[in-house]
Amino acid sequence: FTPQTVHELRHWLSVVSLVAQGLAVALVPAALQQAELAGAAFVAVKDPHGTLPRYETRCLWNPARDQPALGLFLRAVQAVAEPASMADKEIDR
């Protein structure tokens, strides 16, 4: 199977909507599974040989705002991130 790119969308929920309508297949972030849109089946992509492309992601926040959940969020990200993808700076919140 080789997909043919016909449309590129900017909004993830639009992507899931097209899939739910039977008009598309897509690779999407796992968090979108929470949308629970009828007609869309979310299947985890396994990579036992480590051959899938990796993407670098950054956490972004406003340091001037007090955000109580930020420390917990950053620790959760650090717990699952690959060491090479974490910033050199320690998370001290």
ROTILUM-387368 format. One line per 8 residues: their letters; for each residue x, y, z of C-alpha. Coordinates in nm, 4 decimals, decimal comma. Layout:
A> X:Y:Z  ...
END
This chain:
FTPQTVHE> 0,0000:0,0000:0,0000  0,1365:0,3385:-0,1006  -0,0832:0,6295:0,0054  -0,1484:0,9113:-0,2378  -0,1418:1,2547:-0,0748  -0,4442:1,4449:-0,2023  -0,4951:1,6955:0,0805  -0,2764:1,8163:0,3622
LRHWLSVV> -0,4624:1,9470:0,6643  -0,3460:2,1782:0,9410  -0,5942:2,0693:1,2080  -0,5686:1,7222:1,3586  -0,9419:1,6939:1,4276  -1,0071:1,7567:1,0569  -0,7746:1,4670:0,9780  -0,9601:1,2370:1,2192
SLVAQGLA> -1,2926:1,3513:1,0727  -1,1863:1,2566:0,7180  -1,0720:0,9164:0,8417  -1,4024:0,8645:1,0258  -1,5892:0,9393:0,7029  -1,3854:0,6782:0,5180  -1,2079:0,9368:0,3048  -0,8556:0,9006:0,4400
VALVPAAL> -0,5966:0,7117:0,6370  -0,3484:0,8988:0,8519  -0,0670:0,8818:1,1030  -0,1664:1,0988:1,3983  -0,0447:1,1662:1,7534  -0,1700:0,9066:2,0023  -0,3393:1,1780:2,2095  -0,6046:1,2179:1,9382
QQAELAGA> -0,7504:0,8838:2,0366  -0,9234:1,0707:2,3183  -1,1424:1,2425:2,0554  -1,3347:0,9121:2,0270  -1,4848:1,0012:1,6890  -1,7210:0,7276:1,5669  -1,5846:0,5573:1,2574  -1,2184:0,6226:1,3334
AFVAVKDP> -1,0105:0,3273:1,4500  -0,6870:0,4119:1,6281  -0,4173:0,1471:1,6021  -0,0793:0,1834:1,7703  0,2155:0,1700:1,5316  0,4763:-0,0706:1,6623  0,8407:-0,0293:1,5740  1,0220:-0,3403:1,7005
HGTLPRYE> 1,3279:-0,2766:1,4821  1,3554:0,0983:1,5464  1,3208:0,1840:1,1779  1,0405:0,4423:1,1929  1,1437:0,8073:1,1682  1,1794:0,9959:1,4962  1,0640:1,3508:1,5556  1,2064:1,6026:1,7956
TRCLWNPA> 0,9470:1,7741:2,0105  0,9858:2,0607:2,2526  0,7860:2,1650:2,5578  0,6945:2,5323:2,5586  0,5539:2,7431:2,8430  0,5474:3,0977:2,9721  0,7910:3,1177:3,2673  0,6233:3,4384:3,3901
RDQPALGL> 0,3003:3,2525:3,4728  0,2515:3,0344:3,7777  0,1273:2,7010:3,6444  0,0980:2,4427:3,9230  0,0609:2,1470:3,6847  0,3696:2,2385:3,4817  0,6189:2,0552:3,7029  0,4137:1,7351:3,6940
FLRAVQAV> 0,3736:1,7624:3,3180  0,7456:1,8138:3,2590  0,8368:1,5211:3,4833  0,5889:1,3000:3,2948  0,7439:1,4030:2,9626  1,0938:1,3439:3,0967  0,9932:0,9963:3,2168  0,8941:0,8795:2,8672
AEPASMAD> 1,1273:1,0837:2,6466  1,4400:0,9366:2,4976  1,7507:1,0816:2,6643  1,8779:1,2429:2,3437  1,5557:1,4394:2,3049  1,5619:1,6065:2,6465  1,7129:1,9500:2,6958  2,0461:1,9686:2,8757
KEIDR> 1,8826:2,1750:3,1479  1,7400:1,9907:3,4477  1,3714:2,0287:3,5232  1,3520:2,1799:3,8700  0,9851:2,2710:3,9075
END
